[in-house]
Amino acid sequence: MTILHSPFSILHYLRVKLFASACFAFLFQFASGQTGTFSSEWAFGVNGGANLSQMRFNSKYYIPQGLYMQPSGGLTVRYISENNFGIIGELNYSLCGWAEKKDTLNNAHPNEYTRSLAYLEIPLLTHLYFNLGKRARLVINAGPQFRYNIGEEVKKKIISDGNMNWPYYDDAYKVSRKFDYGLKGAAGIEILTGAGSFILSGSYYFGLADVFNSKRADVFQASSNQIIGINLTCLVRVKR
């Protein structure tokens, strides 16, 4: 199988441009939101939920995947600077990775294999909200997310040794690029109560960095995280 460098070079350039544009938009929105007479609001709290993850692979090794469900959670801070606009940041412990999907019909891929990747992550997102009455809001968040890998765990059950020559089955094959970055978007419903705010949301993270080395001779020529998240956030609001 012949792999050309040029498409990947172009793709990498577009990734960097997209990420830089998102960071610029975030900073511009933050700066523009500092004016006006709106009474600002801080909120602090916690979040928790589930990640449904896969990897975006490009490789000569076919890897059938299902969605791999694992937990995530952490701390949240939100600053609303004016009507309908603010920023939201988090510090999370998040698990993702991939689970190989067995081919039970053709018995072509009978082994069980999962690789769980643990990250500390910091999303810095533009926060928009629209009132749906006195006690409910539609919330939309979008912006860059930065992540650092702090560990991994492989679980496998070998039923057939037909694919045991695959390099990543070797326990010595580890994550080679700890730093990850990408774009995250989320939407949900916020319920306001006397005790605080409760936000139920869904999100999608599109990783722009490769997890493993991605040269022509490597196992993967692309290997980025793709994560669907389901999350509940609890916030205590502090008005100024």
C-alpha positions in Angstrom: 0.0 0.0 0.0 1.5 3.3 -1.1 0.9 6.4 1.1 1.6 9.8 -0.2 3.0 12.6 2.0 1.4 15.5 0.3 -2.3 14.9 1.3 -1.3 14.5 5.0 0.9 17.7 4.8 -2.1 19.6 3.4 -4.4 18.1 6.1 -2.0 19.1 8.8 -1.8 22.6 7.5 -5.6 22.9 7.4 -5.8 21.5 11.0 -3.3 24.1 12.3 -5.1 26.9 10.4 -8.5 25.8 11.8 -7.2 25.5 15.3 -5.5 29.0 15.1 -8.7 30.5 13.8 -10.7 29.0 16.7 -8.3 30.3 19.3 -8.4 33.8 17.6 -12.2 33.8 17.6 -12.2 32.8 21.3 -9.9 35.6 22.3 -11.7 38.1 20.2 -15.1 37.2 21.6 -13.7 37.3 25.2 -12.2 40.8 24.6 -15.3 42.2 23.0 -17.5 40.9 25.8 -15.8 43.0 28.4 -17.8 46.1 27.7 -21.4 47.1 28.6 -23.4 47.6 31.7 -24.6 44.0 32.2 -24.1 42.7 35.7 -21.5 40.0 35.3 -21.9 36.6 36.9 -19.4 34.0 38.0 -20.3 30.3 38.6 -18.3 27.5 40.0 -19.1 23.8 40.2 -18.4 20.2 39.1 -19.2 18.1 36.0 -19.4 14.4 35.3 -20.5 12.1 32.6 -19.6 9.5 29.9 -17.4 9.6 26.9 -18.2 7.5 23.8 -15.0 7.4 21.9 -13.3 6.1 18.7 -10.0 6.8 17.0 -9.7 8.3 13.5 -7.1 5.9 12.1 -5.3 5.8 8.8 -3.4 2.5 8.6 -2.8 -0.6 6.5 -4.3 -2.5 9.5 -8.1 -2.6 9.3 -9.4 -1.9 12.8 -13.2 -2.3 13.2 -14.4 -0.1 16.1 -17.4 0.3 18.2 -18.1 3.2 20.5 -16.0 2.8 23.7 -17.9 4.2 26.8 -15.8 5.5 29.7 -16.2 8.1 32.4 -15.0 11.7 32.6 -15.4 14.5 35.2 -13.9 17.5 36.8 -14.2 21.2 37.8 -16.0 23.9 35.9 -15.9 27.7 36.1 -18.1 30.0 34.0 -18.0 33.8 33.6 -20.9 35.6 32.0 -19.8 39.0 30.9 -22.9 40.3 29.2 -26.4 39.2 28.2 -26.3 35.9 26.4 -22.6 35.7 26.3 -19.7 34.4 28.4 -16.8 31.9 28.6 -16.6 28.6 30.3 -13.5 26.6 31.3 -13.0 23.1 32.8 -10.2 21.0 34.3 -11.2 17.4 33.7 -9.9 13.8 34.1 -11.1 12.1 31.0 -10.9 8.6 29.6 -11.1 7.8 25.9 -9.5 5.4 23.4 -11.0 2.6 21.3 -12.5 -0.8 21.4 -12.1 -3.3 18.6 -15.4 -4.6 17.4 -15.6 -8.4 17.0 -16.8 -9.9 13.6 -18.9 -12.7 15.0 -20.6 -13.3 11.7 -17.6 -14.1 9.6 -15.2 -14.9 12.5 -12.6 -12.8 10.8 -11.9 -10.6 13.8 -12.7 -12.7 17.0 -10.3 -11.1 19.5 -11.3 -8.7 22.2 -9.1 -5.6 22.5 -9.5 -2.2 24.2 -7.0 0.6 24.8 -8.0 3.2 27.3 -6.2 6.5 27.2 -6.3 8.8 30.3 -6.1 12.6 29.9 -6.1 15.8 31.9 -8.0 18.2 29.7 -8.7 21.9 29.7 -11.5 23.2 27.4 -11.7 27.0 27.0 -15.0 27.6 25.3 -17.2 30.5 24.2 -20.5 30.2 26.1 -23.8 31.4 24.5 -27.2 31.0 26.1 -30.8 31.8 25.2 -33.6 32.1 27.7 -36.4 29.6 27.4 -38.4 31.1 30.2 -37.5 32.2 33.7 -36.0 28.9 34.8 -34.5 27.4 31.6 -31.8 28.2 29.0 -30.5 26.8 25.8 -26.7 26.7 26.1 -24.1 26.4 23.3 -20.4 26.1 23.9 -17.6 26.0 21.3 -13.8 26.5 21.2 -10.4 24.9 21.6 -9.5 22.1 24.0 -6.1 21.1 25.2 -5.2 17.6 26.7 -2.3 15.8 28.1 -2.0 12.0 28.3 -1.2 10.7 31.8 -1.6 7.0 31.2 -3.1 4.1 29.2 -4.4 0.6 29.8 -4.7 -2.3 27.3 -7.1 -5.1 27.8 -7.2 -8.0 25.4 -8.6 -11.5 25.1 -6.9 -13.6 22.5 -9.2 -16.1 20.8 -7.3 -16.4 17.5 -3.7 -15.5 16.8 -4.5 -14.4 13.2 -3.9 -10.8 14.0 -1.3 -11.1 16.7 1.4 -9.8 14.3 -0.3 -6.4 14.5 2.3 -4.1 16.1 -0.1 -2.4 18.5 -1.0 -5.7 20.1 2.5 -5.6 21.5 2.5 -4.4 25.1 5.5 -2.3 24.4 3.6 -0.2 21.8 2.7 3.0 23.8 1.3 6.5 23.2 4.2 8.5 21.7 2.6 12.0 21.6 1.3 13.1 25.0 0.0 16.5 24.1 -3.4 16.6 22.3 -5.4 19.5 21.1 -8.6 20.0 19.1 -12.0 21.6 18.8 -15.0 21.0 21.1 -18.6 21.9 20.7 -21.5 21.3 23.1 -25.2 22.1 23.4 -27.7 21.5 26.2 -30.3 22.7 28.5 -29.6 24.6 31.7 -32.2 24.6 34.6 -31.9 27.4 37.1 -33.0 26.7 40.7 -32.5 28.3 44.0 -29.7 25.9 44.8 -27.8 26.6 41.6 -27.8 25.6 37.9 -27.9 22.2 36.4 -26.8 21.7 32.8 -27.4 18.5 30.8 -25.4 18.6 27.5 -24.0 16.6 24.7 -20.7 17.4 23.1 -18.3 16.4 20.3 -14.5 16.6 20.4 -12.5 16.5 17.2 -8.8 15.8 17.8 -6.4 17.6 15.6 -3.2 15.9 16.9 -2.0 12.3 16.3 -1.7 10.1 19.4 1.0 7.9 17.8 3.9 8.6 15.5 2.7 9.1 12.0 5.5 8.8 9.6 5.2 6.6 6.5 6.9 3.6 8.1 4.8 3.8 11.3 1.8 1.7 12.2 -0.6 4.6 11.9 -0.3 7.5 9.5 -3.1 9.2 11.4 -4.5 8.5 14.9 -6.6 11.2 16.5 -9.2 11.2 19.2 -12.9 11.5 18.4 -15.2 11.8 21.4 -19.0 12.1 21.9 -19.7 13.3 25.4 -22.8 13.2 27.6 -22.4 15.4 30.6 -24.2 16.9 33.7 -22.8 20.1 35.2 -23.8 21.5 38.6 -22.9 25.2 39.1 -23.3 27.7 42.0 -23.8 31.2 40.6 -22.2 34.3 42.2 -23.5 37.6 40.9 -21.5 40.9 41.2 
